[in-house]
């Protein structure tokens, strides 16, 4: 499990000092992978004991395991490489293996138990992800209604109940409208599944279940070309497909 995912799951137990330590680690990951506990404590203006306590709140054995987790999750951004196709192939294989081994029982349980399912996408790419969710789950007679705007959501929110389910797809997890929706759903105890990029984000913290992905950036242009690097969104569609298959297995076991 990656550190961002752990933080999202344990956020309720972290205080302001803990979040200060996490903010420093998040912004200096490469540096922190090689720092001593005393150096990290000094940079965060806390004691070494506080750093250890922070690690234990994340269900880690201590600072040593915290560093081990950091070292295992080297950034997936791919820079200039002679074999870009090889890099992309490697990324796809890694993503597939990582996504397959996750536990989807929580999300599948919410989908299986919902009387009505609504979905909201915060942008164009996200809307394509929602369309794929609708297409796949339709085969199991799960009809998903896509919410297309703020006014429509506010109208629906008044009639939503605890046996409904909402799915929000947001790359950053910080889109104002998506966060506002999530806050309203939380007040009404309406279950929420968020699909976001893996990092500490507001939407994931407000969700009943969070499904995350780790996209990668590939440099397809020359260094002097003023063009945006290519970012692969395939992990989002791999995630949806694997979740659907896992849901089928979950549903099969429930029906037995």
C-alpha positions as CSV (number, residue, x, y, z in Angstrom):
1,X,0.0,0.0,0.0
2,X,1.4,3.4,-1.0
3,X,1.9,6.2,1.6
4,X,-0.8,8.5,0.0
5,X,-3.3,5.7,0.3
6,X,-2.4,5.1,4.0
7,X,-2.7,8.8,4.8
8,X,-6.2,8.9,3.2
9,X,-7.3,6.0,5.3
10,X,-5.8,7.3,8.5
11,X,-6.6,11.0,8.1
12,X,-9.2,11.1,10.8
13,X,-6.6,10.1,13.4
14,X,-3.9,12.6,12.3
15,X,-3.6,16.0,14.1
16,X,-2.2,19.2,12.8
17,X,1.4,18.3,13.7
18,X,1.1,14.9,11.9
19,X,-0.2,16.7,8.8
20,X,2.7,19.1,9.0
21,X,5.1,16.1,8.9
22,X,3.2,14.6,6.0
23,X,3.2,17.9,4.1
24,X,7.0,18.0,4.3
25,X,7.4,14.4,3.3
26,X,5.0,14.8,0.3
27,X,6.9,17.8,-1.0
28,X,10.4,16.3,-0.4
29,X,9.9,12.6,-1.1
30,X,13.2,12.1,-2.8
31,X,15.1,13.8,0.0
32,X,13.2,12.0,2.8
33,X,14.1,8.6,1.3
34,X,17.7,9.3,2.5
35,X,17.1,11.3,5.6
36,X,17.7,10.2,9.2
37,X,14.9,10.5,11.7
38,X,16.7,13.3,13.5
39,X,17.1,15.3,10.2
40,X,13.4,14.8,9.4
41,X,12.4,15.9,12.9
42,X,14.6,19.0,12.6
43,X,13.1,20.0,9.2
44,X,9.5,19.6,10.6
45,X,10.4,21.4,13.9
46,X,9.3,18.4,16.0
47,X,11.0,15.7,18.1
48,X,12.1,12.3,16.9
49,X,9.5,10.8,19.2
50,X,6.8,12.7,17.3
51,X,8.0,11.4,14.0
52,X,7.9,7.8,15.4
53,X,4.4,8.5,16.8
54,X,3.3,9.7,13.3
55,X,4.6,6.5,11.7
56,X,2.8,4.4,14.2
57,X,-0.5,6.2,13.6
58,X,-0.1,5.0,10.0
59,X,0.1,1.4,11.4
60,X,3.8,1.3,10.5
61,X,6.4,-0.2,12.9
62,X,8.3,3.1,13.0
63,X,10.5,5.4,11.1
64,X,12.4,2.6,9.4
65,X,9.3,1.2,7.8
66,X,8.1,4.7,6.8
67,X,11.4,5.1,4.9
68,X,11.0,1.6,3.4
69,X,7.5,2.5,2.1
70,X,8.9,5.7,0.5
71,X,11.7,3.9,-1.2
72,X,9.4,1.3,-2.7
73,X,7.2,4.0,-4.4
74,X,9.7,5.8,-6.6
75,X,8.0,8.3,-8.9
76,X,6.5,6.7,-12.0
77,X,7.2,9.7,-14.2
78,X,9.2,8.6,-17.2
79,X,11.6,11.1,-18.7
80,X,13.6,11.1,-21.9
81,X,14.2,7.4,-22.8
82,X,15.4,5.8,-26.0
83,X,12.7,3.2,-25.9
84,X,9.5,5.1,-25.0
85,X,7.4,2.1,-26.1
86,X,9.3,-0.1,-23.8
87,X,8.8,2.3,-20.9
88,X,5.0,2.4,-21.7
89,X,4.8,-1.4,-21.9
90,X,6.6,-1.7,-18.5
91,X,4.2,0.9,-17.0
92,X,1.2,-1.0,-18.3
93,X,2.4,-4.3,-16.9
94,X,3.2,-2.7,-13.5
95,X,-0.2,-1.0,-13.4
96,X,-2.1,-4.1,-14.3
97,X,-0.3,-6.2,-11.6
98,X,-0.9,-3.5,-9.0
99,X,-4.5,-2.9,-9.8
100,X,-5.4,-6.7,-9.9
101,X,-4.1,-7.4,-6.5
102,X,-6.2,-4.8,-4.7
103,X,-9.3,-5.6,-2.6
104,X,-12.5,-4.3,-4.2
105,X,-14.9,-5.9,-1.7
106,X,-15.9,-2.6,-0.1
107,X,-16.8,-0.9,-3.5
108,X,-18.5,-4.1,-4.7
109,X,-20.5,-4.3,-1.5
110,X,-21.8,-0.7,-1.9
111,X,-22.7,-1.3,-5.6
112,X,-24.4,-4.6,-4.8
113,X,-26.5,-3.1,-2.0
114,X,-27.5,0.1,-3.7
115,X,-31.0,0.6,-4.9
116,X,-30.0,3.5,-7.2
117,X,-26.6,4.5,-8.5
118,X,-25.6,8.0,-9.6
119,X,-22.2,9.1,-11.1
120,X,-20.6,12.4,-11.5
121,X,-17.5,13.2,-13.6
122,X,-15.5,16.4,-13.0
123,X,-14.2,16.7,-16.6
124,X,-13.9,15.3,-20.1
125,X,-11.6,12.4,-19.4
126,X,-13.5,11.6,-16.2
127,X,-16.7,11.5,-18.2
128,X,-15.2,8.8,-20.4
129,X,-14.4,6.8,-17.3
130,X,-18.0,7.2,-16.1
131,X,-19.3,6.0,-19.6
132,X,-17.2,2.9,-19.2
133,X,-18.6,2.2,-15.7
134,X,-22.1,2.6,-17.1
135,X,-21.4,0.3,-20.0
136,X,-19.8,-2.5,-18.0
137,X,-22.3,-2.6,-15.1
138,X,-25.2,-2.4,-17.5
139,X,-24.5,-6.1,-18.3
140,X,-25.5,-6.9,-14.7
141,X,-28.7,-4.8,-14.8
142,X,-27.1,-2.0,-12.8
143,X,-28.4,1.2,-14.3
144,X,-26.2,4.2,-13.5
145,X,-27.6,7.7,-13.9
146,X,-25.0,10.3,-14.8
147,X,-25.4,13.7,-13.0
148,X,-24.3,16.4,-15.4
149,X,-24.3,19.6,-13.4
150,X,-24.5,21.4,-10.1
151,X,-28.2,22.3,-10.4
152,X,-29.1,18.8,-11.3
153,X,-27.1,17.4,-8.4
154,X,-28.7,19.7,-5.8
155,X,-32.2,18.6,-7.0
156,X,-31.3,14.9,-6.8
157,X,-29.5,15.4,-3.4
158,X,-32.8,16.4,-1.8
159,X,-34.2,12.9,-2.6
160,X,-31.1,10.8,-2.1
161,X,-31.2,8.2,0.7
162,X,-28.7,6.0,2.6
163,X,-29.5,3.0,0.3
164,X,-28.4,5.1,-2.8
165,X,-24.8,5.2,-4.1
166,X,-22.9,8.0,-5.7
167,X,-19.6,7.5,-7.7
168,X,-17.5,10.6,-8.3
169,X,-14.5,10.5,-10.8
170,X,-12.0,13.3,-10.3
171,X,-8.4,13.3,-11.3
172,X,-7.1,15.6,-8.6
173,X,-9.8,14.9,-5.9
174,X,-9.8,18.7,-5.3
175,X,-12.4,19.9,-7.9
176,X,-14.6,22.4,-5.9
177,X,-17.9,21.0,-7.3
178,X,-16.9,17.4,-6.6
179,X,-15.8,18.2,-3.1
180,X,-19.0,20.2,-2.4
181,X,-21.1,17.2,-3.6
182,X,-19.1,14.8,-1.4
183,X,-19.6,17.1,1.7
184,X,-23.4,17.1,1.1
185,X,-23.5,13.4,0.6
186,X,-21.5,12.8,3.9
187,X,-24.1,15.0,5.8
188,X,-26.9,12.8,4.5
189,X,-24.9,9.5,5.1
190,X,-25.2,8.6,1.4
191,X,-22.4,6.2,0.4
192,X,-19.8,7.6,-1.9
193,X,-17.1,5.8,-4.1
194,X,-14.5,8.2,-5.4
195,X,-12.0,7.4,-8.2
196,X,-9.0,9.7,-8.0
197,X,-5.3,9.9,-8.8
198,X,-3.3,8.5,-5.9
199,X,-2.3,11.4,-3.6
200,X,-3.6,12.9,-0.4
201,X,-6.8,14.6,-1.5
202,X,-10.0,16.0,0.0
203,X,-12.4,13.9,-2.0
204,X,-10.8,10.6,-1.0
205,X,-11.0,11.7,2.7
206,X,-14.8,12.3,2.3
207,X,-15.5,9.0,0.6
208,X,-16.9,5.7,1.9
209,X,-14.5,3.9,-0.5
210,X,-11.7,5.3,-2.6
211,X,-10.4,3.6,-5.8
212,X,-7.2,5.2,-6.9
213,X,-4.9,5.1,-9.9
214,X,-1.3,6.2,-10.6
215,X,-0.9,7.7,-14.1
216,X,2.5,8.1,-15.7
217,X,4.0,10.9,-17.8
218,X,6.0,10.1,-20.9
219,X,8.2,12.6,-22.7
220,X,7.5,12.0,-26.4
221,X,9.0,15.3,-27.6
222,X,12.4,16.8,-27.8
223,X,13.6,18.7,-24.8
224,X,13.5,22.0,-26.5
225,X,9.9,21.5,-27.8
226,X,7.3,23.5,-25.8
227,X,4.7,20.8,-25.6
228,X,2.9,19.2,-22.7
229,X,4.3,15.6,-21.9
230,X,2.0,12.8,-22.7
231,X,0.1,11.3,-19.7
232,X,-1.3,7.8,-19.9
233,X,-4.9,7.5,-18.6
234,X,-5.1,3.8,-19.3
235,X,-4.9,2.9,-15.6
236,X,-8.3,4.4,-15.0
237,X,-9.9,2.0,-17.6
238,X,-7.9,-0.9,-16.2
239,X,-9.2,-0.1,-12.8
240,X,-12.8,0.0,-13.9
241,X,-12.5,-3.3,-15.8
242,X,-10.9,-5.1,-12.9
243,X,-13.4,-3.7,-10.5
244,X,-16.2,-5.0,-12.7
245,X,-14.7,-8.5,-12.8
246,X,-14.2,-8.5,-9.1
247,X,-17.8,-7.3,-8.7
248,X,-19.0,-10.2,-10.8
249,X,-17.2,-12.6,-8.5
250,X,-18.5,-10.8,-5.4
251,X,-22.1,-11.0,-6.7
252,X,-21.7,-14.6,-7.6
253,X,-20.7,-15.5,-4.0
254,X,-23.6,-13.5,-2.6
255,X,-26.2,-15.2,-4.7
256,X,-25.0,-18.7,-3.8
